[in-house]
Amino acid sequence: MSKLADNLTQVQARITAACQQYHKTAPLLLAVSKTRSAAEIRALYALGIRHFGENYLQEALDKQQELTDLAIVWHFIGPIQSNKTRAIAENFDWIHSVDREKVATRLSVAVPSGKSLNVCVQVNIDHSPTKSGLLPEQLTPFLAECLALPQLSIRGLMAIPDPGEGNAQGQAFQALAKCLQQAQQSFPGAPLDTLSMGMSGDLELAIAAGSTIVRVGTDIFGARANKT
Ligand SMILES: *Cc1c(COP(=O)(O)O)cnc(C)c1O
């Protein structure tokens, strides 16, 4: 497992260097553990990581069952089927990929009482026709609806921009940061403090634009096998 420790040290060093270069405070490192085993999660936990991100509900539930002795904060970052909202609301602390009113409403009513679910709204920041997420111009009315739902704590925005050419990706991250600023102005008093952006290949650009959560899988755990 020393490979895992080496990888983690390298990712943390990249984050530190980017924060120094761009004069930013360090984002939360969310370890994306899709396709990885419960044993690998346990090993990374032993190295100090507490936040883990999963994309597939059943796979996540199986691993959670093996890891109930650990104080893990679970983040759901994958596409949400509306018939899975109850299980997601019950078994995760954060959801990064809310992009439909139906899903937001169903999550809200499924949150166990006494719990508050942290939500990021997914934004299709580069207007890609094949991607999920709201278009930036749809955000304000959608956020207004979500903020009215009980038991959801609407924390901010998430995006997965394409690599693009030149500085397209950096511009996409800056555009998402601008969307969050506008939302903060439109909804003062809302707990909108989160920009979930940046992955293995682009975390420096995301930090430059003010990321508060970077979601890193490959550069911590190694390359994923294709999911079958
Ligand atoms: C898989 C995934 C990641 C991690 O990507 P890597 O390139 O492996 O770091 C981050 N965010 C989302 C939404 C993902 O699905």
The ligand as an ORCA input file, in Angstrom:
! r2SCAN-3c Opt
* xyz 0 1
  C     -14.607      9.707    -11.628
  C     -14.911     11.097    -11.222
  C     -13.926     11.934    -10.676
  C     -12.485     11.523    -10.514
  O     -11.827     11.582    -11.743
  P     -10.265     11.267    -11.863
  O      -9.907     11.797    -13.207
  O     -10.116      9.798    -11.746
  O      -9.564     11.993    -10.768
  C     -14.314     13.200    -10.267
  N     -15.585     13.625    -10.390
  C     -16.549     12.863    -10.915
  C     -17.936     13.393    -11.026
  C     -16.247     11.578    -11.352
  O     -17.209     10.823    -11.887
*
